[in-house]
Amino acid sequence: MIDFQKQLECVGSYDVVVAGGGVAGIGAAIEAARQGAKVLILEKTGLLGGMLTAGHVSPPLGNFVKNTMADELLSAAQYVYNKGRSHDMEQMKLLVTRLVEESGATVFYGCSVADVIKKDGIITHAVITTQSGLKTVAGKVFIDATGDGVLSYLSGEDVQYGREDGLVQPMSIMFTIENVSPEQTLICFHEEMDTALKKGNYLQLCKDASKNGELPPTVNIVRLYRGVVETERMVNATQANGFNPLLPEDLGKAHALLRRQIDQVVSFLKNNVEGFENIRIKQSSDGVGVRESRRVTCEYIMKSEDLLDGKKHPDVIVHKAAFCLDIHNPSGAGQSEQEGRPRNCKPYDIPYRSVLPLKTDNLLVAGRCIGGTHRAHSSYRVMNTCINVGQAVGIAAAISVKENVLPRKLDYKKIQAVLTEKGVDLFN
Ligand SMILES: Cc1cc2nc3c(=O)[nH]c(=O)nc-3n(C[C@H](O)[C@H](O)[C@H](O)COP(=O)(O)OP(=O)(O)OC[C@H]3O[C@@H](n4cnc5c(N)ncnc54)[C@H](O)[C@@H]3O)c2cc1C
């Protein structure tokens, strides 16, 4: 076994090390830094924001509680909640970079977490890739906000993957089209919208095209969200099934397939929908969008029943999370075979226990890899919920360092007190 501590140069020492500068990671880092911690973000790409920026995903959904990090971010981005508009990706890149910089957190771009040094249940260092080879960074508390649960997996935590048959939700590449005729107001969020066109019905057109080969067999709905301006639509349609997003070879194959699908979807829209004749692609996700991969086994595993019933928890850290069970079919087109259609959840709590993994005492998780089942994950994975989990975890990490208490031993009431002080309602 390689002795990393002896062989690798340590390039910094921080109170809180956040692996992944995506949606949850920026929430965690900004808040931990605001609470006075010396924070480092390790981000494998060259951009902060994850799916919110590089992933070209919008609109942010799931938790609209006042004074939370999601509220702050979306208000600053002048995002109009009720109109359900997609946000401007370039503005968002600027905004998240500025907020992180102003918080005082340091960012290492182009650095993947490749391993950890762990002793007696405590991570002392993350091993990172750099342009000068492998290095280490030291930390007191570590946060896994990689989406894929990378840090937890490398730390020896138990993880779960997909549903019982081992399949995960499909990967997609989202993109924006421009040049839609201003007279054409067609919007299609989901399978149950009224989408009557002058000639026929849009949803039926999609289904027919999927059957006759004009669209791929896995694409029987081309969702069209409001763009930044009336003549744009954000398109959520492409779908790569049966690939494992943790395997580099599968990612390569899925990426190529999804780029081909974009071409097919654009041709379908041009040829079949009035007002879409002159559309062109404006922007797309940098890489493949991963809906689901690892979920870390934590002290509490959220279940779909908890969400459907709107379960409350004494150790609530995110209150009134609200989004349906949105399971894109792992083995075909549309929604999951078991579900048929998304089922609504009642506003539910996310407990502190669901961010505490079992085997590492100074590790917290945030974002889509927190503790939950495949079905529960399909709801709490949305971005407002992820960033607010990140915020709470950032507070937990900062207090742990300040008071020299391991996150597992931390009194959750202290996290709640900081959120309440900020005006976040956790109980009503
Ligand atoms: C196609 C698609 C459509 C979606 N639609 C919506 C929607 O309309 N509304 C909504 O609210 N949500 C939507 N979601 C869900 C939502 O975008 C994600 O679940 C959410 O962004 C997850 O946040 P996260 O912080 O856990 O992960 P991410 O935002 O993916 O961030 C993870 C970050 O970690 C970095 N990273 C990964 N591994 C490492 C490593 N080893 N070392 C260093 N850095 C690493 C990544 O580069 C990334 O920046 C969609 C998701 C997909 C894929």
The ligand as an SDF file (V2000), in Angstrom:
LIG
                    3D

 53 58  0  0  0  0  0  0  0  0999 V2000
  -30.4450   16.2160  -16.4070 C   0  0  0  0  0  0  0  0  0  0  0  0
  -30.7980   16.7020  -15.0280 C   0  0  0  0  0  0  0  0  0  0  0  0
  -31.8840   17.5230  -14.8520 C   0  0  0  0  0  0  0  0  0  0  0  0
  -32.1850   18.0130  -13.5870 C   0  0  0  0  0  0  0  0  0  0  0  0
  -33.2320   18.9000  -13.4530 N   0  0  0  0  0  0  0  0  0  0  0  0
  -33.3710   19.5660  -12.2860 C   0  0  0  0  0  0  0  0  0  0  0  0
  -34.2480   20.6970  -12.1990 C   0  0  0  0  0  0  0  0  0  0  0  0
  -34.9390   21.0660  -13.1590 O   0  0  0  0  0  0  0  0  0  0  0  0
  -34.3050   21.3670  -11.0180 N   0  0  0  0  0  0  0  0  0  0  0  0
  -33.5430   21.0060   -9.9460 C   0  0  0  0  0  0  0  0  0  0  0  0
  -33.6350   21.6830   -8.9110 O   0  0  0  0  0  0  0  0  0  0  0  0
  -32.7250   19.9290   -9.9920 N   0  0  0  0  0  0  0  0  0  0  0  0
  -32.6010   19.2150  -11.1410 C   0  0  0  0  0  0  0  0  0  0  0  0
  -31.7180   18.1620  -11.2300 N   0  0  0  0  0  0  0  0  0  0  0  0
  -31.0510   17.6420  -10.0030 C   0  0  0  0  0  0  0  0  0  0  0  0
  -29.8930   18.5090   -9.5080 C   0  0  0  0  0  0  0  0  0  0  0  0
  -29.3020   19.2520  -10.5490 O   0  0  0  0  0  0  0  0  0  0  0  0
  -28.7820   17.6690   -8.8210 C   0  0  0  0  0  0  0  0  0  0  0  0
  -29.3090   16.5740   -8.1290 O   0  0  0  0  0  0  0  0  0  0  0  0
  -28.0120   18.5650   -7.8360 C   0  0  0  0  0  0  0  0  0  0  0  0
  -27.3490   19.5700   -8.5630 O   0  0  0  0  0  0  0  0  0  0  0  0
  -27.0170   17.7760   -7.0180 C   0  0  0  0  0  0  0  0  0  0  0  0
  -26.1860   18.6910   -6.3060 O   0  0  0  0  0  0  0  0  0  0  0  0
  -24.7680   18.2100   -5.7610 P   0  0  0  0  0  0  0  0  0  0  0  0
  -24.1210   19.3970   -5.1790 O   0  0  0  0  0  0  0  0  0  0  0  0
  -24.9610   16.9900   -4.9660 O   0  0  0  0  0  0  0  0  0  0  0  0
  -23.9910   17.7670   -7.0980 O   0  0  0  0  0  0  0  0  0  0  0  0
  -23.4040   18.6690   -8.2730 P   0  0  0  0  0  0  0  0  0  0  0  0
  -24.1710   19.9120   -8.4530 O   0  0  0  0  0  0  0  0  0  0  0  0
  -23.2970   17.7400   -9.4440 O   0  0  0  0  0  0  0  0  0  0  0  0
  -21.9490   19.0420   -7.7620 O   0  0  0  0  0  0  0  0  0  0  0  0
  -20.9420   18.0730   -7.5420 C   0  0  0  0  0  0  0  0  0  0  0  0
  -19.5950   18.7750   -7.7450 C   0  0  0  0  0  0  0  0  0  0  0  0
  -18.5370   17.9330   -7.2940 O   0  0  0  0  0  0  0  0  0  0  0  0
  -17.4890   17.9210   -8.2480 C   0  0  0  0  0  0  0  0  0  0  0  0
  -16.7690   16.6550   -8.0690 N   0  0  0  0  0  0  0  0  0  0  0  0
  -17.2140   15.4040   -8.3310 C   0  0  0  0  0  0  0  0  0  0  0  0
  -16.2830   14.4920   -8.0090 N   0  0  0  0  0  0  0  0  0  0  0  0
  -15.2220   15.1760   -7.5130 C   0  0  0  0  0  0  0  0  0  0  0  0
  -13.9640   14.7840   -7.0130 C   0  0  0  0  0  0  0  0  0  0  0  0
  -13.5830   13.4900   -6.9390 N   0  0  0  0  0  0  0  0  0  0  0  0
  -13.1110   15.7490   -6.5810 N   0  0  0  0  0  0  0  0  0  0  0  0
  -13.4570   17.0720   -6.6600 C   0  0  0  0  0  0  0  0  0  0  0  0
  -14.6620   17.4930   -7.1430 N   0  0  0  0  0  0  0  0  0  0  0  0
  -15.5340   16.5500   -7.5560 C   0  0  0  0  0  0  0  0  0  0  0  0
  -18.2140   18.0640   -9.5660 C   0  0  0  0  0  0  0  0  0  0  0  0
  -17.3510   18.5290  -10.5950 O   0  0  0  0  0  0  0  0  0  0  0  0
  -19.3030   19.0750   -9.2110 C   0  0  0  0  0  0  0  0  0  0  0  0
  -18.8770   20.4090   -9.3600 O   0  0  0  0  0  0  0  0  0  0  0  0
  -31.3970   17.6310  -12.4830 C   0  0  0  0  0  0  0  0  0  0  0  0
  -30.2960   16.7680  -12.6560 C   0  0  0  0  0  0  0  0  0  0  0  0
  -29.9870   16.3050  -13.9200 C   0  0  0  0  0  0  0  0  0  0  0  0
  -28.7790   15.4420  -14.0970 C   0  0  0  0  0  0  0  0  0  0  0  0
  1  2  1  0
  2  3  1  0
  2 52  2  0
  3  4  2  0
  4  5  1  0
  4 50  1  0
  5  6  2  0
  6  7  1  0
  6 13  1  0
  7  8  2  0
  7  9  1  0
  9 10  1  0
 10 11  2  0
 10 12  1  0
 12 13  2  0
 13 14  1  0
 14 15  1  0
 14 50  1  0
 15 16  1  0
 16 17  1  0
 16 18  1  0
 18 19  1  0
 18 20  1  0
 20 21  1  0
 20 22  1  0
 22 23  1  0
 23 24  1  0
 24 25  2  0
 24 26  1  0
 24 27  1  0
 27 28  1  0
 28 29  2  0
 28 30  1  0
 28 31  1  0
 31 32  1  0
 32 33  1  0
 33 34  1  0
 33 48  1  0
 34 35  1  0
 35 36  1  0
 35 46  1  0
 36 37  1  0
 36 45  1  0
 37 38  2  0
 38 39  1  0
 39 40  1  0
 39 45  2  0
 40 41  1  0
 40 42  2  0
 42 43  1  0
 43 44  2  0
 44 45  1  0
 46 47  1  0
 46 48  1  0
 48 49  1  0
 50 51  2  0
 51 52  1  0
 52 53  1  0
M  END
$$$$
